Structure formats: structure tokens, C-alpha cells
Amino acid sequence: MKLRFRQVDVFTRVPFRGNPVAVALGAEGLSPGEMQRIAAWTNLSETTFVLPPEAADADYRLRIFTPRAELPFAGHPTIGSAHAVLEAGIAVPREGRLRQECGAGVIELSVDADRLWLKAPPATVTRLDERFREDLAHALGRKVGDAPRIVNVGPAWLVADLDASAAVAGLAPDMAALASLSVQLGITGVTVFGAATGGSTAIHVRSFAPAQGVAEDPVCGSGNISVAAYLSATGLLERFGSSYEARQGMALGRDGRVSIRVEHGEIFLGGSAVTCIEGEIRLS
């Protein structure tokens, strides 16, 4: 059996500067166990499998796997897979829109020139229990602000404001401690952010998910959505505006650019993508 395969770099127009996602097209012959083994083999933060839709209003269905587990939703795999689906001719936008079915429901995407936008699932935001504050500070190697939040958008991220981009850039977290904290809290991982100084971007973001087999996600869509939900919930959105660009990945030699819009309480995530590898996966 052979599967059509693409590796797509997301949140960049320049190959090898964003976050890669592996996309298997026409994956309906695979079992969930086979999908998980392929995701462990690619060893990327996420691998996706494109399937025929089950929902009447969807154009295609997507299953998303980290090296260790399946996710109901993730941002960069959604944008990268939509790019691959369009490029392969599997779906055609209707009035400029695609509808992707996944574990979080039907996600609507809009096509804006070379940029794809998705409307994020509704976020739930809860304050971190005080007894875990010191554990978070220990894992990050520095104190955090007084308002860490757990934001659930399918993946659940513990979001912390480090105030300035220099603090974000200088982090050297204890990955074992982050993994242990993530397991205790039942979350995907920890996303931190700080205000950028100068340049075209407003925020510097980093996302760590060692419990999922991903020490640091190069450019994380759901992490950036979670930051936007945090800003909205804590009244900090005015500081950056309802439309801003975030930068992520520099610690890993990348330079991802993530666009965010917040409209009437809804969060929209935007980014470009470019295909770096096209071929086949041979299963036998």
C-alpha cells in the first residue's frame, strides 16, 4: 500500500523557516494504530491523515497525531493540511472557504491569497491552582506573573506571561519537570509569551510539550490561539490590539509568523504555508 505524502512548512513563506507537518493524503485504509506508528516515525510535532468527511457540511476529515497521542485539534496541522488538500485538488474552496472536520468538530477556514485563516474552537480559560505556581516557576527556571491560566481549545495549554520577549528568549526549561507538571494537570504543555520590542511583531511566543514527545514546538497554532484567549480573558488584549502578529521558533533556528484576529470574542488564526517534500509513504 502507498500513501501520497507531503511535508508542509507552516507559518512561513520560506521553506525550512516555519513548523513542518507531515500530511498523508487518502488515508482511509489505515487503522488508528497504523496512524500512530507513522506519526511516531515521522517524529514531527504533528502528522495528519486526510480522510473522506463524515459530516455533511465538511469538505474533508482530518486526524491529527503527535508522536505519542491523537489530538482533537491543532492549529499548524490544520493550516498545513488545508494547504496540502488544496494543492492536491482534494477540495476546492466554496466562496473562498474550506470546512475541515476533526475531533473538535467542523473547523471553517478562509483562503486569503497565500494565507489561510481558521476560526478557532471556543476556548475555556481557568486560573491555575495556586499550589502549582511554584512547580511552574521551577520548571521554567524563573518566576511568572500572577495570572497563569489553563486554556483549552482542544489541546490544553498552561499559558504564562513573562512580560518581555527577552525573558521568553532566555528560557531554558527543565523538560522533565514540565512533563511531570503537564501530566499532573492533564494538559498538552506550557506556552509562554512576552511583548516584543521593535520590529513588525507584537509578541514572542514559545510552546513546550515534552509530555507529548515534543520538547519545543517550533511554531504552535493552538499555543498562539491560547495566548489570544488569555489576553482576552485577562483584559490585556488592548495592549496588543485585536489584530496582531506573533513571532515564534527563533530558539530552534526558525522564524515563524502567526497572524491573530479577535472579533466579537472569536479568535482567528492565520498563516502561510509552503510544501517542502512531496512523495509517497510505502506501507508494504
Phi, psi and omega in degrees: 000139178237145177240135170293140189222139171225144169246119189245131175268125190247150183068036176199155169258355185247121181306140174076015179247350182251219182241115182285145170230137175272131184236117175261120183265143179065050189265018186294344179276359184265144171275161176304323178297319177294320176300316181296321179295320178296319179296322177294325181289317179295329177060026171269168181299325174215148172232136183242157181229120185267128186229162173297147182289153170254328177284139185297330185262010182260151177271332178196167179242146183231134168247136190237126182233136163277178175300344185239340188202162175272144177248145177286332182200149170203146189286305185291326173295327178295312180292317180295321179290322176298319176301314181294320179297316178295315182297324181276354180076019180287327178220154179237133180300140173254115185053042177077013184230147171242152178234112183256125175272135176209188183297338180268006181111204180263118181261128179267132176241146174242147183256119182234090185057238181266011180246139176251138178241140173235147172270119186290151171299156177302140181260142168251132185238124179229146180288139176294132176302134185304329184291347178261357183299314181293325177297319178295315180299318178297315182295322180278340182080021177194158176288153179243168178298179187271012185222046174299143181228148168264122182245122181251116176235028191114281159293148178246123182245137167275116187253132179228137178269117178262007173079305186233150182297329179298323177293321177296313182296328185275000182295140170224078190293157171276104187294324178296319179292321177296318179297316180298316179296319180298318179294317179300321184271350182068039183244166177289316181175200185239130174243131178240156178211160175207153181294135176278155178241118181076173179079186186266352183256151184266330190222145171252129186234144168224144183229130184237128181222057183297333178293341178262007182084013181235099183303307175221126177281124185303310178214113194250115179294309182293329175296318178291323174299319181294323176298315179299320178295321177299312180300319179295317185288332184259003179076014182266356185298326181302331181298326185250344182093161182281355176221119183209169178241135177249155180240140182205149173108354185298328179294343181249014180079018178251178177206066182283145178237123185243126178262137180232137169231140174239117184230117178053040178084354178262143184253133178241132181249130182231151177186159175267170179207155179216137179279128180254331181224137174223132181180216181225150167257126178263123182262347179204000000 
